[in-house]
Amino acid sequence: MPKYLIEREMPGIGQAPQEAYQQGARASRAALKELGPEIQWVQSYVIGDKLYCVYIAPDEDTIREHAKKAGIPANKISEVKVIIDPSIAE
């Protein structure tokens, strides 16, 4: 199943209190539960005013539907084509 990197523009996210991250995670998990097992949240990174999230999903439309249900933006969705890590050098 494809893996996606989602860029979410969220001004102030880097300075948000822990409770805001927990609330966002709860909204995301509720949307995931509603959408079923085809979509999985892998992890997210907070960087400045943006949130970068890694998801596994059948297609971009599923990612967009998740964002809509969770009430969070999905400004840019990119399919991961290749994963590179140090082991590739061997």
C-alpha positions in Angstrom: 0.0 0.0 0.0 1.3 3.5 -0.8 3.0 5.7 1.8 2.3 9.5 1.8 3.9 12.6 3.3 1.3 15.2 4.1 2.3 18.8 4.6 -0.1 20.7 6.9 0.2 24.5 7.2 -0.7 25.3 10.8 0.5 28.7 12.0 1.7 28.5 15.6 1.8 24.7 15.8 5.4 24.7 16.8 4.5 26.7 20.0 1.3 24.9 20.8 0.9 23.4 24.3 1.0 19.6 24.7 -2.8 19.5 25.1 -3.2 20.8 21.6 -1.1 18.0 20.2 -3.1 15.5 22.2 -6.4 17.0 21.0 -5.2 16.8 17.4 -4.1 13.2 17.8 -7.5 12.3 19.2 -9.3 13.9 16.3 -7.0 12.0 13.9 -7.6 8.7 15.6 -11.3 9.2 15.6 -11.2 9.8 11.8 -9.0 6.8 11.3 -11.4 4.6 13.2 -14.3 5.9 11.1 -12.4 5.3 7.8 -11.3 1.8 8.7 -8.1 -0.2 8.5 -7.1 0.9 5.0 -5.5 4.1 6.3 -2.8 4.2 9.0 -1.0 7.1 10.7 2.7 6.3 11.0 4.0 9.5 12.7 4.2 13.2 12.5 6.8 16.0 12.8 6.2 19.5 14.0 8.5 22.0 12.3 7.9 25.7 12.8 4.4 26.5 11.4 4.0 23.2 9.7 3.1 19.6 10.6 4.5 16.8 8.4 2.7 13.5 8.7 3.4 10.1 7.3 0.4 7.9 6.4 -0.2 4.6 4.7 -3.4 4.7 2.5 -4.8 3.4 -0.7 -4.9 6.8 -2.4 -4.8 10.6 -2.0 -8.6 10.8 -1.7 -8.5 8.7 1.4 -5.9 11.1 2.9 -8.1 14.1 2.0 -11.2 12.5 3.6 -9.2 11.8 6.8 -8.1 15.4 6.9 -11.7 16.6 6.4 -13.1 14.3 9.1 -10.3 15.2 11.6 -10.7 19.0 10.9 -7.0 19.4 9.9 -5.5 20.8 6.7 -3.8 18.7 4.0 -2.1 21.4 2.0 0.2 19.1 0.1 0.1 15.3 -0.3 3.1 13.5 -1.9 3.4 9.8 -2.5 6.7 8.4 -1.2 8.3 6.6 -4.1 11.5 5.3 -2.4 12.7 5.2 1.2 16.4 5.7 1.6 18.3 5.0 4.8 21.9 4.1 5.7 21.4 0.4 4.9 21.1 1.3 1.2 24.9 1.9 1.1 25.6 -1.8 1.8 
